[in-house]
């Protein structure tokens, strides 16, 4: 959900990047059978995006609060 500049310094290996502003066009790339953790700089965009994505039938979602750096530590995951 992060902007490209936010993700550049803290991308997680193997992660998929979809900016929240592109979700309407790209959500079909997500496999409803997989689990996804949504991240942005603070967690606000990820929360909004999680609600929207869930409305599209993709419900196995987590939101990472506290920034992408916090998510890499594994301590700020909040299951939706």
C-alpha positions as CSV (number, residue, x, y, z in Angstrom):
1,X,0.0,0.0,0.0
2,X,3.0,2.2,0.4
3,X,4.3,4.7,-2.1
4,X,7.3,3.6,-4.1
5,X,9.6,6.0,-2.2
6,X,8.4,4.6,1.1
7,X,9.0,1.0,0.0
8,X,12.4,1.7,-1.6
9,X,14.3,1.7,1.7
10,X,12.4,-1.1,3.5
11,X,11.1,-3.6,1.0
12,X,10.7,-7.1,2.2
13,X,12.3,-9.7,0.0
14,X,9.7,-11.6,-2.0
15,X,7.0,-9.0,-1.3
16,X,4.5,-7.8,-3.8
17,X,4.0,-4.0,-4.1
18,X,0.6,-2.6,-5.0
19,X,0.2,1.1,-4.2
20,X,-3.2,1.8,-2.6
21,X,-4.1,4.1,-5.5
22,X,-3.7,1.2,-7.9
23,X,-5.9,-1.3,-6.0
24,X,-8.9,-0.8,-8.2
25,X,-6.9,-1.9,-11.2
26,X,-4.6,-4.5,-9.6
27,X,-6.5,-6.3,-6.8
28,X,-7.2,-9.1,-9.3
29,X,-3.5,-10.0,-9.0
30,X,-4.2,-11.2,-5.4
31,X,-5.0,-14.9,-4.9
32,X,-8.0,-15.2,-2.5
33,X,-6.4,-18.4,-1.1
34,X,-3.3,-16.7,0.1
35,X,-2.7,-14.6,3.2
36,X,-1.5,-11.0,2.8
37,X,0.0,-8.5,5.1
38,X,-0.8,-4.9,4.1
39,X,1.8,-2.2,5.0
40,X,2.3,1.5,4.5
41,X,4.2,4.2,6.3
42,X,1.8,4.4,9.3
43,X,-0.9,1.7,8.9
44,X,-3.7,4.1,7.9
45,X,-3.7,3.4,4.2
46,X,-3.2,-0.3,4.8
47,X,-6.3,-0.3,7.0
48,X,-8.4,1.4,4.4
49,X,-7.1,-0.8,1.7
50,X,-7.7,-4.0,3.8
51,X,-11.4,-3.0,4.1
52,X,-11.7,-2.4,0.4
53,X,-9.8,-5.6,-0.5
54,X,-11.9,-7.7,1.9
55,X,-15.0,-6.3,0.1
56,X,-13.7,-7.8,-3.1
57,X,-13.7,-11.3,-1.6
58,X,-10.0,-11.4,-0.4
59,X,-10.3,-11.8,3.3
60,X,-7.2,-13.5,4.6
61,X,-5.5,-10.2,5.5
62,X,-3.4,-8.6,8.2
63,X,-2.5,-4.9,8.6
64,X,0.9,-3.8,9.9
65,X,0.8,-0.8,12.1
66,X,3.8,1.3,13.1
67,X,5.5,1.6,9.6
68,X,7.1,-0.8,7.2
69,X,10.2,-0.9,9.4
70,X,8.2,-2.1,12.3
71,X,6.6,-4.8,10.2
72,X,10.0,-6.2,9.3
73,X,10.6,-6.7,13.0
74,X,7.4,-8.8,13.2
75,X,6.1,-7.0,16.3
76,X,3.3,-4.8,14.9
77,X,1.1,-7.2,13.0
78,X,-2.6,-6.7,13.8
79,X,-4.9,-9.4,12.3
80,X,-7.9,-8.0,10.6
